[in-house]
Amino acid sequence: VDGMGTPGEGLGRCSHALIRGVPESLASGEGAGAGLPALDLAKAQREHGVLGGKLRQRLGLQLLELPPEESLPLGPLLGDTAVIQGDTALITRPWSPARRPEVDGVRKALQDLGLRIVEMADENATLDGTDVLFTGREFFVGLSKWTNHRGAEIVADTFRDFAVSTVPVSSPCHLRSFCGMGGPRTVVAGSSDAAQKAVRAMAVLTDHPYASLTLPDDAAADCLFLRPGLPGVPPFLLHRGGGDLPNSQEALQKLSDVTLVPVSCSELEKAGAGLSSLCLVFSTRPHS
């Protein structure tokens, strides 16, 4: 599943995707004071619209889109704002103080859908959601520029039914920017030294045997594995495609047990976006 839940699993559960619109302030390079390059607003909004359409129409998820907020240029990267598993949503404390107001709208949306909300009250903790990979069996938390050990401890405290292991991230990226699940027992990772080092660390830490697939491009491993709730329907893998990362497309075809669903985010990538950061995918119990 996208590392943040198990949509489609459990009879009667309803699968959702949460996204947030692209504000003009993202295109001007204001990204939380990060000095990001200016991008083509119309192209970024088109990419975002196509992503929403695929989540709703191709994957059959109930799509909830938060409106863009000009005061939150990186608001569309809402995958950093929460870690969701089962009926629990841990609201994160992003490393960048300028990004912390992003969690407010996400918290309300998840609360309104009936999820149990857990807050990170410790001011010494930092956690970006895209540093957290859920394999379906356990959590790996990347210790990076963005996420510290106290943040990882809070993940472990929140999701006590699962093992939680920490993985050093030696690049300036998030764990999910070069590592993801390509199937229920398959880890996909980029070919960079940082990605391969992280995969080796995960292999040492886990009690579960995972197959692994190395992709030429790190960003191609930032994919979303989703199980539909229908019997006999193979799971989906939402991945970078549509002209993005052509060198990795042949390797992705080796994932024969999933239906590949390509989507482009080459313009949004200029603002630091990957697929795992652009949406939160999760399931809820139906309201009685």
N, C-alpha and C positions, 0 to 999 in steps of 0.2 A: 504494500500500500504505500502511499507517498512518504512513508516513514513517519506519518503522523496519525495513524488510525487504521481501522480495518473496514472501510466502506464495503457494504454488501454482505458482510458476514453477520450471521445472526438473523433468524427469521423475524420479519416485521420491522427491522430497523430501516431507517430512511437515510439515504446517502446524500450528502451536501458538498458543495464547493463554495468557498467564500473568496471573493476577489474585491479589489478596490480600484476605482477608476484612476486614470492617468491625469494628473493636474498639469496645467501649463508651466508651473514652477519647476517641474522635473525637466522639461525640455530646455529650460534656460541654464541648466547646469548648476542650479542652486542646491542640489542634493544634500541637504543637511550640512551645508558648509563644507562639503567634501571636495569642492573644486572639480567636479566631474565635467566631462566634455558636454557641450550642448548637443542635443539630439533632435531629430526630425519628429516634432510632436505628432503630426498626422500619421506618420508611419508607426510610431510607438503606439498610438491609440488604435490603429488598425490591427496591429499584432495582438494587442490586449483584447480587442473585440473578437478576433478569431479564436483566441485561447478560450474565452468565455463560451463561445459557440460550441467548441469541441467538448468542453466539460459538460455542457447541457445536452447537446444533441447526440454527439458520438458516444459519450460515456454514460449518458442517462442520469446525470447528477442534478439535484435541485440546486440551481445557481442563485446565490445571493450576492448582489454587487453593492458594496458601499460606495457612496458618491465620492468623487475626488475632492481633496481639500488642499487649497493652495498653500496653507500653512504647513502642510506635510508633504514636501516634495518627494520623499521616498515612501510615502504611504502605500503605493501599489505593491511594495515588497513586504506584504503582510505575513508572509511565511515566517518572518523573524519574530512575530509578536506573540505567538502561542505554540505550545506543544500539546497535542490532543491525542489521547488514547482512551478508548471506551467512552465513558460518560464524563470524563474529567478533562478539563482544559487548564493547563498551567499557563498563566499570563506571564510573559517573560519580562526581563529588565534589560533592554538593549544596551550595549556598551556605549553607544553614542547618546549623551543626554538629550541632544536635539531630536532623537528618534523616539524618546520615551512617551510623548503624547500620542504616538500612533496606536498604542495599545488600547486606548479608551473606547474607540468605536468598535474594535474587534471584541473587546470584553463584553460590551452591551449586546452585540449580535449573537455571540455564543451563549450568553445568559438567556437571551430571549428564546433560543432554541432548546433550552432546558438542560444545558451542560452544567456540571458542577465546576465552579470557578475556584481555582487556587491562585493566590497572589504571591509574588516574591517580595516579602517585606524587608529582607536583609539588604541594606544599602551597600554592603561590600560585595554583593553578588552581581555578576553580569551574565546574561544569557541571550544569545540570538538563536531563534528557533531553527535556522538552517545549519546550526552546528550539531543538531540532534538527528540521528538516524535510527528509526525503529525498524527492525528486521521482521517483525511479526512474532519474534520470540524474546527479544531483548533490545535494550537501548545501547547505542554508542554515542557518547558526547565528545565532540571535538574540543580540546583545550586550545584555544586560538587567541588571536588578538581581541576577539569579540566576546569570548566566553571563558570564564575563569573556573577554578576548582569549586568555589562555593556555589556557583550556578549549577554545576554538575551534581553537587550534593543535593541540591533542592529538587532536581529531576529525580534522583534516587528516592528521596523522601516522599515525593508525590506519587510515584508509580512503584509502590513496594512489591507488587506482584511480579515484577520483572527484574532480571539482572540489569545493572547499569554499569558500563565500563567507560573509562575515559581514554581518549586517543589523542596523542599530541598532533597538532596540525602545524607543520613547519613552514607553510606558505602564508601569505597575508590573506588567504581565502577562508571560507567556511568549509567545514567537513563535507557538507552536501554539494558544494560547488565542484567536487571531483569524485564523488562517491555516492552510490545509490543502490536500490534493489531493482534488479532486472527480472525478478521472479521470486517465488516464495522461498527459495533456497539459493538464490544466485546474487552475489554482490558484483556490481559493475563499477569499474574505477578507471580513471584516466591513466595515461602512461607517464605522467610526470614523476619525478622523484618523490615529491610530497604525497601524491596519491598512492604510489606503490608502498611507501613507508607506512602510511596509515592502514592500508589493507593488510600488510604483514603484522602490524600491531593488533588488529582486530582478530586475525587468525590465531594469534597466541592467546588472546584474552577469552575467546568464546569456548563454550562447551558444545556448540552445535556445528556440524560440518556444512560449510557453504561452498558451493561452486563459485568460481570467480571468472569474470570476463574483463579483459583489459581493452579499452577503447583508445584510439590514437589521440582523441581530444578529451581533455579533462571535462570540459563543459558538457560533453555528450553523456557523461555519467550522471549528470543532474537530471534524473528522470523520475517519473511517478508511476509506480506499480499499483494497479487497482483491480480488485476482484468485483465483478458484477454480482448482483444478488440472484441471478437467474441460473438454475441448474443446467449444466451442459454447455454454458457459454464460457469460452476461455477468458482468462483475465486480460486486461489491457495494459499496455505500457505507453504512457504519454512521454514522448521524447523529442529532442531537438531535431528538426528536419525541415522540409520545405525550402531547401537551399542552404540551410545552416549546416555547418560542420560536415561537408561532403565526405571527408576522409573516414568518418566513423560509421557511415550508413551501412557499409558492407558487413562490418563486425556486428552491428545490431541485428542483422538478419539471422545470426546464429541463435538468437533467443526465440526458438521455434514454438515454445509453449504459450506465447502471448500474442495478442493482436496488437501490432505496432500502430500507434496513432501519432503521426508527426505534426509538430507545430513549430513555427519560427518565433524567435524573440531576439533577433540580432540587433535591433535598434534599442530595445529595452535593456539589452546586455550592457550597453554603454553606461547605464546608470547602476551597474552592478547586479542586475537581475538575472536569475536563473529560474528554471521551472519551479523548483521547490520554494522559491521566495515569492512567486507571483500568485500562489493560491494555497488555501488551507482546505484539505479534503478530509472528511470525517463522517461518521454516521451517528444518528441519535435514535433513541427510543421514540415511538410515536406517542404523541400527547393523548392522554386518556380523556 
